[in-house]
Structures are given as structure tokens and as C-alpha cells.
Amino acid sequence: MPLRKISDLDLAGRRVFVRVDFNVPLTPAGGVADASRIEQGLPTLKHCLELGCKVVLGSHLGRPEGRPDPRFSMEPVAAYLADALRRDVLLTDEPAGDGAKKVVADLREGSVAVLENLGFSPGEASNDETFARTLAGYADVYINDAFGSAHLNHASTVGMVRHIGTRGMGHSFERDLFFFNQLRGEAYRPFYAVVGGTRVSEKFALMDNLLSKVDAIYTGGAVANTLLAAKGGHMGRSMREDDKLATARSFLRKADDKGVQIVLPRDLVAAPGIRSEAGKVVPALEVPEELAALDIGPETRRRYAEDLGRARTVFWTGPMGACEHAPFAEGTLEVARGVGRAVGATTVIAGNDSSIAIRRAGLAEGFSHVSVGGEGCFRYLEGKPLPGLEALSS
């Protein structure tokens, strides 16, 4: 079966299950702290509602570990959607069961029901056949609009799909796939990657795959700290993964063999902690013992921004430092401005922290595509299969 877009499907008046990724951060008071993922899903939902569909939404939120947990209820998401869509949005009391079945059965054309957190059921992560059939029974059409979750072999991404004959991808999924296909293919050069943030082990796997595609990789955050430590740098209290130093050295040798430049910071902004009101600029290999590197320094910012402004293709994931705190955000923002000056280039940013920072600073318009997708995007870029993508065309 060919992969179909939502615009290819006959949806008028039908029951449509939309798998979304509305796993958003919440405020201490239980509201939506950042709605980027919801906002990216709205075009698909509005498309369905304009056609009079009965829309059923499924998503995860947090890590409830297969059992109900009120901390991870979809209630804040449903409330946000009601305001954004300007209509009533129903929330079921469970992801599957008599209560959910009745709510879905009572839906009118042009109405929306949000299933309670799919992660509340152990059948979701195990791709349980009974749970998958129950979800499939809620709809005549299946739409996956969560590319960042397409790596999951779950009931809502794989199991239920085989029981619904009409299936396709939503607008957000389609845009992610389009731009990541460009990055995986013969991208225009120079092609630069920017890799920062934490989760160092995963980033090394990603960078290792990028070596066959890019001309240079510009680094920041804990990724850069680990690479600097591997080169013998004194990193003080900086976040890094010392158990990955051998991996880091091996990666640097491999990059050198392939002729790919791994660009490390020349200076850093260091402070006692992220709550500090300001930091001091220090050489990248000489962070004082009592300080932690929390941003790239001014010389590094200028170099990164100038180089990236000359790129034809840029892929960026992970901030350059603790960008959620104003004194240490300038490195991430200056790099974003540099990318924005790459006229005519294909520029893609992915990953929650960096994407949120760019949006809040009003710099998202400088990018060709800002993806809220996470691990699914990275695995696809690494050339790994995505069960959720394969299910749509099987």
C-alpha cells in the first residue's frame, strides 16, 4: 500500500483516529507549560473537523509505566485544545473500556474526544492485540501525526493500524518526513550539523551516522564537554559523561579519517550553577574546578554563527548550553541567528529543548522546518527502520 497523505483520503463525516504526540511539559499548577507539540498538530485536527469528522485523539503524556496516574492525565491537553479549537473537547476516563467506548460512540460530526493517556494501559507498550483491536474499533480511518513517535512498536502506532483499512499521515508527520528525507538524501553542501544538549550516548550514535553525510559537526553542551574532556581538557563541574571518553576519542579518530571536522568550543561561559546571575568566560580546556561550563563563549559563538551562515544545509539538535536560563542562552540564540542568515539553505532543527528555545526567542521563522519530533526523527536520520512509518504502508 502506498504511503498516503491526509489530503489523499476521503474523510468527510467519518470517524478518524489521530495518533498525536501531545507529550507536553506541564506547569506546577497542572497547565500546559509549552504547547509547541499541540500547535504543530492543529492543522491536521482542523482539516478533519472542517470535513465534519468525528475525531478521536490518542497520545502519551509523561511516563505512567502502564498504570493510571493522575499526574499524567490528558486533562490539561484537552483543556488547551478546547480553547485552541473553540469547541467542546471530551476526555475519556480511560484509554479503553466501556466509558471510552460510549464517549466515542456518542460523538457528533465535527466533534473531538481525547482518550485518556494511552500509557495508562500496559497493552500500549506491549502492542497487545486486544488493546490494539479496541483502539481500532474507535475509528474508520487512522492518521499518524506523530513522526517523533514512529520508532515505537506500540498498539497505537503499529498494532491497531493493521485493523483499519484507510490510513495515512497527518500534516506534521508529512512535513517531518519531507525534510528528514532531504537530510538523508543528497543534501546541498556545505552540509553542517550542530549537536548539543545532553543525552551524550544517543548523540554520539547520531553523530557517528552523520559522518557519512556532513562536512562538519559543531558541538555544544554536554556533548562538547565530553569531547573536550576526551582531549585532555579540565572541565571542572561541567556536565559530561566520563564513562564515554573512550567512545569520544574513537569518534574523533573516525571523523578525522573521514575528513569531517568536529568543531569544538574555543571558549566557554562558566559559573557555579545554573541559578547564577552571570558567568565568566574561560578557555574551553581550562574550566576551573569550582565552576561548570553552561554556555559557549563569545569567540565560539561568532565562529559558529559565521560558518553556519554560509551553509547550504543545516541540521541542528540540542542547545549550546543551559538556554532555559537567560544568562546562559546567548550561545544558542546567536547560533540560531547565524543559521537564519544562511540564505536559500535548508535548515532543520529538531529536539524539544532547542526547539522550545528558538520558538520562545522568536527565531523559528529563520528555519526551513522546526520539528518537535524526538527520537523517531533521529532514528530515521540514522537510517533505522520506523515501525510506525512501515505500518502506514503495509
Secondary structure, DSSP 8 states (H G I E B T S, - for coil): ----BGGGS--TT-EEEEE------B-TTSSBS--HHHHHHHHHHHHHHHTT-EEEEE---S--TTS--GGG-SHHHHHHHHHHHTS-EEE-SSSSSHHHHHHHHT--TTEEEE-S-GGGSHHHHTT-HHHHHHHHTT-SEEEE--GGGTT---IIIIITGGG-SEEEE-HHHHHHHHHHHHHHS---SSEEEEE-SS-HHHHHHHHHHHTTT-SEEEE-HHHHHHHHHHTT-B-TT----GGGHHHHHHHHHHHHHHT-EEE--SEEEEESSTT-S--EEEETTB--TT-EEEEE-HHHHHHHHHHHTT-SEEEEES-SS-TTSGGG-HHHHHHHHHHHT-TT-EEEEESHHHHHHHHHTT-GGGSSEEE---HHHHHHHTT---HHHHHHT-
